[in-house]
């Protein structure tokens, strides 16, 4: 399952597949691809998966970067399905599922390959995320993204623990994770998928990282690996939960439950139960005060979880029976309430 590439600079010949998922990305896609093309690492293939864009962004990209490989979908298949297409088509030893509104530092791939090659148990690397604002790639860190990624006991992502040094963490940033292909194939052999397409968009990266850890792989936060992210670039940067569409809110709420049901061992559920119950009690008055319209999204999320419960339990059985770590290993990733 694990391997080591050995010493010297042999790692520089390892192929890295960068998968860019595009949907109407005219505003950001081309600068993203420019930074992909400018990577100093010598062995890279680029796969652009287009989810039925209608803004001309795909045609312009094909003219500017004819050497890239393009996968064109006749409909918007969503994030998980689109990225799965790209991963399945890739030939790399490592894979970067890249959002269309991200610019990678020119040394990003080099830093990641060099570091991951020294540890065969490392399945993923997460980099430091700075803000891309307007035309500026700033030196301002994006709040709540990257850094030392952990989970709160109420089961919410928390990426705000700043670290200047390398640290083993729960997950890489979802906008430009660096994955070892052997890890992705390992979790695929258990479940039959990389990203779970039932999630569509939201929490699919957290779900993948749970499965990664349950199989015994590690994730490193690497400050030297840097990138810039707009955030919700496909919807104009409208990136707060309460201001997003009803359908998006339903998916986020539903997928949180999906992730818990599939991936949490029972002993971890027992440890978190007081926090989870308190959260479920508190969420209703919170939405009443902050966003009454979101109450209908919560009800719809519960309905969809109940409809999918049988399939979720089948997925859970596969994941939990293939677990290679003790449940207590996961507990360390849960921080404050």
N, C-alpha and C positions, 0 to 999 in steps of 0.2 A: 504493500500500500504506500509506504513512504520511500523516498529515495534521496540521494545526495548527488549533486552534480560534480563534486570533487573540487580541487583547488584550481589555481591559475585563473585565466580569463575564459575558460570553457563556457561559462554562462553567457557570454556575449553572442554565442551562436544559437541560443534557445529562441524559438519563434514566439512572438507575442501577437495575439489577435486582438485588435481594437474594434469593438462593435458599437457603432453609433446608431441609435434609434431615432428616426426622424418622423415628426408629424407636424407639417406646416411650420417648419423651423426657419423660415426665411430670415427672421430677425437675428438669429444667433448661429445657425448651423454652419455657415461658411467660415466664420472666424474659428469655431470649434475645429473644423476640418483642417484649417491652416495650421493650427497648433499640433494637431495629430501628425500632419505631414512634416512638421519641423522637429519631431522627436530625434534626438541625437543617437538613439539606440539603433543598431544596424538591421536587426531582423524583425520586421513588423509587417503584418498583413492587416488591411483595413476593410471592414465589412460594414456597409451602410444598409440598414433595414428601414425601408420607407413604408409607413402605415397609411397609404392612400392619401398622400399630401395633395392639396389642391391649389397651393400658393406659388407653384413654380420652383420651390426650393430644391426638389429632386433634380429637375432638369438642369438647373444652374450648377448644382454640385457635380453632376456627371460631365458637364463641359469643363469645369475647372479641375476636376480630379479624375481623369479617365482611367487611371491605373487602379482605382479602388474597385472592390467587388460590390455590386448592388443587388439587393433583394427587394423586389417591388410587390407589395401586397395590394390586392384589389379592394380591401376594406381596412379600417383601423382595427387591428387585432389587439390593441392594448399593449402595455409595457411587458408583462410577463411573457406572453406568446411571441411578441416581436423579438425580445432578447433570446428566447429559447431557439428561435430560427437562426439567429446569428451564431449562438454557441454551437448549435448542431452543424453549421456550415464551416466553422473555424477549424484550422489545423494546428493552432498554437499549443505550446507547452503551458502558456499562461493566457488568460483572457481578461480584458477590461471592458465590461459593459458600461458604455459611456453615454451620459445624457447629452442631448443636443445643445444644451446651454452651459457647457463646461469648456474651459480652456485649460489644457494641461501644460505645466512648466516643461520646457524642452528636455529636462533631465528626469522627468517623472518615471518613464519606463526603465531607464538605466538604474536609478536608485532602487526601484522595486525588485528588478530581476537580480541585481547584485546582492540585495539583502535576503531575499527569499531562498536563494540558491545555497545559502549557508545553513539552512534549517529545513530538513525534509519533512518535519511535522507541521510546518506552517502552511495553512491552506489559503490564507488571505492576508492582504496588507491594505491598510487604510491610510490615506494621506491627509495633510493639513489643508483645510478649505478656506480660501479667501473669497471676498465678495467681488463679483463682476457687476459693476453699476454703470449703466449707460454704455459709454465707450471705454470706460476705465477698468483696468484690472488692478484693483486696489491692494493695499497692504492691510486692509481691515478684515479680521477673521469673521466668518459667518457664524452668527449665534446659533447654537443648537445643532451644529453639523460638524462631523469630523471629530478631532481630538480623541479623548479617552471615552469611547462609546460604551455606555453601560445601560441598564434598564432600571427604572424605578420600581419599587415594590408594588405600586398600583398598576404595573404593567404598562409603562409608557417609556418610549425611548428617551434617553438623556445623554446628549453628546457635549455637555458643557464643562466637563472636567479638564481644565487646561493642563497640558504637560509639555515641557520643553524636550523631554527625553522619550526614547522608545519605551513602549509599555504594551504588554499583552492585554488585549481588550476583547469585547464581545463581537464587534462587527466593524467593518470599514464603512465609510460614508457610502450611501446608496447611489450617489451621483457619479462616482468614478472609482468603484472598487477594483482591486487587483486580485484575481483569483488564480490559484493553481488548477490547471485542467484536470489533474489526477484527482483532486478533491471533488470537483464538479462531477466527474464520472463516477466517483465512489458514491455520492449521495443519489445520483441517477440510478445506479444499480439497485438501490434499496427501494426507491419510490417511483421510478419511471419518469422523473422530470427534474429539470434544474430549478427554474422558478415555477411555482404552482400557479397554473393558468386560471384556476378558480378564483384567485385573488384579483385578477385583472390589473389593478393599480393600487398600491398602498399596502405596506407591511410585507410584500412579497420578498424583499431583501432580508428583513428580519427573520422571516420563516426559513429562508435558505440558510442563514447563519446559525439558527438553532440546530438545524439538521447537520450542519458542518461540525459544530461542537459535540453533538451527541455521538458523532462518529469518531471523535478523538482528534480532530484537527484544531489548530490554533490560529488566532488572528493577531497581527501586530499593528499598532499605530506607529507609523514612521514619519516623524516631522520633516525629514528631508524630502519626502515625496509631496509635491505641492500642486495645487490646482485652484482655479477660480470658478465659482458657480453663481449663476443668476438666481436660480430657484423658481420652479414652476414656470419655466421659460415658454412652454407650449401653451400656457394660458395667461401670458402677459405678466408673469411675476405675482399673480394673485395667490399668495402662498400661505394665508392663514385659514385654519380649518373653518372658523365660523363664517367666513365670507365666501367660501366655495359653494359650488352647486349642491343641490339636494342629493343627486346621484353620487357625487364624490363623497359627501359626508356619510352616506349609507355604506359605501365600500370601506372607508376608513374604520368606521365603528364595527362593521361586520368582520373585517379582516383581523382586527385585534382579537376578537373571540376565536376566529379560525386558528390564529397562531397559538393561543393558549391551549385550545382543545387538542391540537395536533402534537404539540411539542413539550409541554410541561409534564415531567414525571410526577406521579401522585405525591411523593414525599415533598417535592418543591411546591406543589399546589397547597399542601397542608401548611407549609411555612408561610406562604403568601396569603392564605385565606383571609385573615382579618383585614389586610390591606385591600384585597380585591372586593370583599363584601362592602367595606366602607366606601370604596370608589363607586360601586354600583348604586349605593344609597344616595351618594352625594351628587351623582351626575344629573339626576332629574331636576332638583332645584337649581343647579348651576345653569342648565340649559334654559330653564324658565326665566331666569334673570338675564342671562347673556344673549340667548338666541332662541326664543320660543319656537321659531320655525324648524329648528333642528330636532325638536322632540319627535316629529314624524319620521325623521331619518333614523333615530334610535329605535323606534318601534319597528320600522321596516328592516333594520339590521337584525333585530331579534328574530323576526319572521324568517329571514333568509337563513340564519343559523339553524333554526329548527328544521327547515326544509332540507338542509344539507347535512344534518347531524349524522345520519347513517354513513354517508361517504366520509365524513370527517373522522369518525371512529375507525373506519377501515384504514384510512391513512395513518391514524395514530398508532394502530396496532403494528403496522409495518415499521414505523419509525422507532417506537419504543422497544420492539423485539430485536432491532438491529443495533441498539445503543451499545457503545464501547466505553462509556465513562460512568462513574458513579453520579447520582443526582446531585450530590453536594458540590460537585465541580461547577455546576451551573449557578449555585446560590451566590458565589462570590461576585457574579456580574450584576446582582441586584443591589442597588444603592438605596438612598433615602426614599421616603414615601413620595 
